[in-house]
Amino acid sequence: MELRLDDKVAVITGGSRGIGKAIAEAFAQAGAAVMIVSRTAEALEQAAAQIGHGCQWISANVGDTEAAEAAIAETIERLGSVDVLVNNAATNPYAGPMIDVDLPRWEKTMQVNLTAPLVWTQRAWRAWMSEHGGSVVNVASVAAVKSSRLLGVYGVSKAALVHQSKQLAAELAPKVRVNTILPGLIKTDFARVLWEGERGAEVAETYPLKRLGETEDIARAALYLASDASSWMTGQEMILDGGGTIAFGGE
């Protein structure tokens, strides 16, 4: 089965690198008109050139409400619609016990990982999707379903994003579908400290499928969720972790 997004317009936050860029590439190859968003114009310009297929870009701070509204409006002006929204941008400014986190880094994490996806979805809904329909794909993490010595704050933000997605899926149906991807450890610059060198090989061995994730693994899942192939699916989370969450432990 070939998944297609012909005549669709997709906005992807955090689209200049890593998972976001891979999703943009998959969408563009599937026929979508793609708008990637992140903070750095130079990185966006380079990524758009590499993605090809007429990929366009907007420089914006995803955590800025006014920037979100302007970006959605500009996308509609330039490309004609917003049929798919991928809330991929994320941050993780703090690593350590949650009990010790300082308030500024807690608030930054929640602003980017939880509030921003809500704001972007609100703007896309109000400007286009409430009348024309669409699909929202949120990128969370398997950190949402387990505790962690280092990533507790990040995990809490992603767990909240999973439930936020379910709530919005219920509210926005039947016009708009909202689903969530929960990646395991993916080989990106964002997660480099977790997979580079011997540590990555050790983690891979704990996964039943014996490898770490690649950005293309997430991109293919996002394409499925954005396409009509998943037209009877909403409010669900898709865990992509090489089987890590079902691995045998301590046996």
Number of C-alpha atoms within 10 A of each C-alpha: 4 6 18 20 22 14 13 22 23 27 29 24 30 24 30 28 21 19 27 26 26 22 27 33 23 24 32 24 18 19 16 24 25 31 28 29 27 21 16 13 15 10 15 25 18 13 21 22 12 13 21 14 17 13 21 21 25 23 18 20 20 27 21 15 16 13 16 24 17 14 25 25 19 15 21 17 10 11 16 15 24 26 25 27 26 28 26 24 25 24 14 19 12 19 16 13 13 18 8 9 14 10 9 9 16 17 12 17 22 22 20 21 29 24 21 22 29 20 19 26 24 16 20 27 23 13 17 18 23 16 11 13 18 27 26 30 26 28 26 30 25 21 21 22 15 13 13 16 10 13 18 21 27 25 23 21 24 26 21 17 24 25 15 20 28 19 13 20 22 15 13 17 15 13 15 23 28 29 25 28 23 22 23 22 24 24 19 17 13 14 13 13 12 16 19 13 10 10 11 18 14 13 16 19 13 18 19 15 14 15 19 20 19 17 18 17 17 26 21 16 19 27 21 18 27 28 20 14 14 14 13 8 14 24 18 17 20 18 20 20 23 21 16 21 17 10 12 11 7 4 3
